[in-house]
Amino acid sequence: MKKRILSTSISALLLSFSVMPAFADEDVTAWRLFVADHDKPVVNVIDALDGDRLATFNVKGPANLYRSESGATVFAIQGSANVVSTISSGIAFHDHGDHADIDIDDAKLLPLELTGKKPGHFVERQGKIAQWFDGEDNAQILGESAVLKGQKDITKVNVVAPHHGVAVPYDNYAVVSIPNPDDASKRPVGARVVDLQGKKVGEDALCPGLHGSAGSGDTFALSCETGLLLITQKNAAPVIRHLPYAKTLPEGSTSTLIGGKGMQYFIGNYGPDRIILVDPAEANSFRLVQLPTRRVHFVVDPIRARFAYVFTEDGKLNQIDILKGEITRSVRVTDPYSMDGHWNDPRPRIAVADNKIFVTDPLKSNIIVLDAVSFKKISDISVEGQPFNIVAVGGSGKVHGEHNGQEGHDHAAHQ
């Protein structure tokens, strides 16, 4: 059922006066958390503003979650089940130049699924999605609008041989990793531009040990043992250039990248207890930040653009000031989570929504909520099982015309 959620500031009043129309051009804020269990094939949807559970979706395996740039869709990658489920977040924005309108529906598990052996890296750019499958010799590319319509309009782009790689979609092109010719089970050795028929365009770019990818602004980066490949698209086909690591850096490389929002930069791992900040536009592009203990997870703040957050194994959440290149605040939020043991043991993950930071605490069946400004804990959200991977979707927009107070969100579970 189509509905437009009213702002929390008047929601209590509307419970008493359920037929009272809202004023025209109302500003509305809505944020949702999508939380996957570590062991169970379950994705919970939680209202990030009040902590209420909105829906529970049963999928086919434990999931890694990725959201699209628009936030309209969430993808649940289930490696053990060889499937990627698609979810409509129920929050959509319509750009009108000086403002954006917001539409809010129920979150829905969509019928469209992507299937293939060993689903891996997910990349979305400007409404185009590239889903990689480590066990297939092709990547699947499709549009977000087709996903929302339930249309399985998929283009399969050949990637030579099954390998643990990545594809980046660019209009009528894709940048795809090149498998190691001697042993495809090893990390890729480079990247190439292909058209959607798989035909090579231009020269290959060397990138030994390729692993890790992220976008920031108009640039997409792939991580190599020798530096980063930076991909831009000015006209038709994308162009790749190599940014070598500075000679002053200690031995190492990054294999996990995240792209900044609001400012163009990249943040990545660099050994177990350091992170690296990358500004491709600066002469001194690389800066290292020493962490107090080994990192567990890190994210950027999409709202307060100068900050990123790193959870370390001592149970602390650390705020990184990107401009200063240093840790500016730390707070203990959980018991220690050692990085010894299996790489996929249940450990905390971070998401940012509105003025809050959310940290999953899987061993306590809990999500810790912190105020992003004061950097202090403000509440907990209890979640059955082991809440693990988490993404946030939402924002603010205008709702035009009258709408009825009976259309508030439903906290019952939807299956």
Long-range contacts (C-beta under 8 A, 24 or more apart in sequence): 1-105, 1-106, 2-103, 2-105, 3-104, 3-105, 3-106, 3-407, 3-408, 3-409, 4-28, 4-102, 4-103, 4-104, 4-399, 4-403, 4-407, 5-30, 5-104, 5-407, 5-408, 5-409, 6-399, 6-403, 6-405, 6-407, 6-408, 8-49, 8-50, 11-408, 14-405, 14-408, 15-405, 15-408, 17-405, 18-404, 18-405, 18-406, 19-404, 19-405, 19-406, 20-405, 21-402, 21-403, 21-404, 21-405, 22-399, 22-402, 22-403, 22-405, 24-400, 24-401, 24-402, 25-398, 25-399, 25-400, 26-398, 26-399, 27-396, 27-397, 27-398, 28-102, 28-104, 28-396, 28-397, 28-398, 28-399, 29-354, 29-394, 29-395, 29-396, 30-91, 30-102, 30-104, 30-394, 30-395, 30-396, 31-353, 31-354, 31-392, 31-393, 31-394, 31-395, 32-89, 32-90, 32-91, 32-107, 32-353, 32-392, 32-393, 32-394, 33-351, 33-353, 33-358, 33-367, 33-390, 33-391, 33-392, 34-65, 34-67, 34-74, 34-87, 34-89, 34-107, 34-390, 34-391, 34-392, 34-393, 35-65, 35-360, 35-367, 35-383, 35-387, 35-388, 35-389, 35-390, 36-62, 36-63, 36-64, 36-65, 36-76, 36-387, 36-388, 36-389, 36-390, 37-62, 37-385, 37-386, 37-387, 37-388, 38-62, 38-346, 38-362, 38-385, 38-386, 38-387, 38-388, 39-346, 39-385, 39-386, 40-385, 40-386, 41-78, 41-81, 42-385, 43-74, 43-76, 43-85, 43-87, 44-383, 44-387, 45-107, 46-367, 46-381, 46-383, 47-409, 47-411, 48-353, 48-354, 48-356, 48-358, 48-392, 48-394, 49-354, 51-369, 51-379, 51-381, 52-409, 52-411, 53-411, 53-413, 54-106, 54-107, 54-409, 54-410, 54-411, 54-414, 55-106, 55-107, 55-413, 55-414, 56-413, 56-414, 56-415, 57-85, 57-87, 57-107, 57-109, 57-414, 57-415, 58-415, 59-83, 59-85, 59-109, 60-85, 62-388, 63-389, 64-389, 65-389, 65-390, 65-391, 66-122, 66-124, 66-391, 67-391, 67-392, 67-393, 68-124, 68-127, 68-129, 68-144, 69-124, 69-125, 69-126, 69-127, 70-127, 70-144, 71-393, 71-394, 71-395, 72-144, 72-148, 73-110, 73-144, 73-147, 73-148, 74-391, 74-393, 75-122, 75-129, 75-131, 77-119, 77-120, 77-122, 77-131, 78-119, 79-118, 79-119, 79-120, 82-115, 82-116, 82-117, 82-118, 82-119, 82-135, 83-113, 83-114, 83-115, 83-119, 84-113, 84-114, 84-115, 84-119, 84-122, 84-131, 85-109, 85-110, 85-113, 86-110, 86-112, 86-113, 86-114, 86-147, 88-148, 89-393, 91-393, 91-394, 91-395, 93-395, 93-397, 94-397, 99-397, 99-398, 100-395, 100-397, 100-398, 101-397, 101-398, 101-399, 101-400, 102-395, 102-396, 102-397, 102-398, 102-399, 104-409, 106-410, 106-414, 107-414, 108-414, 110-147, 110-148, 110-150, 111-150, 112-147, 112-150, 112-151, 112-152, 114-140, 114-154, 116-140, 117-162, 118-162, 120-164, 120-165, 120-166, 121-165, 121-166, 121-167, 121-213, 123-166, 123-167, 123-168, 123-169, 123-213, 123-215, 124-169, 125-168, 125-169, 125-170, 125-215, 125-220, 128-169, 128-170, 128-171, 129-169, 130-166, 130-167, 130-168, 130-169, 130-174, 132-165, 132-166, 132-167, 133-162, 134-162, 134-163, 134-164, 134-165, 135-162, 136-162, 137-161, 137-162, 139-167, 139-174, 139-176, 141-167, 141-169, 141-174, 141-196, 155-196, 157-194, 157-196, 157-198, 158-194, 158-198, 163-188, 164-188, 164-211, 165-210, 166-210, 166-213, 166-222, 168-213, 168-215, 168-220, 168-222, 168-231, 168-238, 170-231, 170-233, 170-237, 170-238, 171-233, 171-236, 172-196, 172-236, 173-201, 173-233, 173-236, 173-237, 173-238, 175-220, 175-222, 175-231, 175-238, 175-240, 177-207, 177-210, 177-222, 178-204, 178-207, 178-210, 187-211, 191-222, 191-229, 191-231, 191-240, 193-237, 193-238, 193-240, 201-237, 202-237, 202-239, 205-229, 205-240, 205-241, 205-242, 206-242, 207-242, 209-253, 209-255, 211-255, 212-254, 212-255, 212-256, 212-257, 212-268, 213-257, 214-257, 214-258, 214-259, 214-266, 214-268, 215-259, 216-259, 216-260, 216-261, 216-263, 216-264, 216-265, 216-266, 217-259, 217-260, 217-264, 218-264, 219-264, 219-280, 220-259, 221-257, 221-259, 221-266, 221-278, 221-280, 223-253, 223-254, 223-255, 223-256, 223-257, 223-268, 224-253, 225-253, 226-253, 228-254, 228-257, 228-266, 228-278, 228-280, 230-280, 243-278, 243-280, 243-285, 245-286, 246-284, 246-285, 246-286, 249-276, 249-286, 249-288, 250-288, 258-298, 258-299, 258-300, 258-308, 259-300, 260-300, 260-305, 260-308, 260-322, 261-300, 261-301, 261-302, 261-305, 262-302, 262-303, 262-305, 263-305, 263-306, 263-322, 265-322, 267-298, 267-300, 267-308, 267-320, 267-322, 269-295, 269-298, 272-339, 275-310, 275-320, 277-320, 277-322, 277-325, 287-325, 289-320, 289-325, 289-326, 289-327, 291-318, 291-327, 292-316, 292-318, 292-327, 292-330, 294-339, 295-339, 296-337, 296-339, 296-347, 296-348, 297-347, 297-348, 297-349, 297-350, 298-350, 299-350, 299-351, 299-352, 301-352, 301-372, 302-352, 303-352, 303-354, 303-355, 303-372, 304-372, 309-350, 309-352, 309-357, 311-348, 311-349, 311-350, 311-359, 313-337, 313-338, 313-339, 317-350, 317-357, 317-359, 317-370, 319-375, 329-375, 331-370, 331-375, 331-376, 331-377, 333-359, 333-361, 333-368, 333-370, 333-377, 334-359, 334-361, 334-364, 334-368, 335-363, 335-364, 337-363, 346-386, 346-388, 349-388, 349-389, 349-390, 350-390, 351-390, 351-391, 351-392, 352-392, 353-392, 353-393, 353-394, 354-394, 358-390, 358-392, 360-387, 360-388, 360-389, 360-390, 361-387, 362-386, 362-387, 362-388
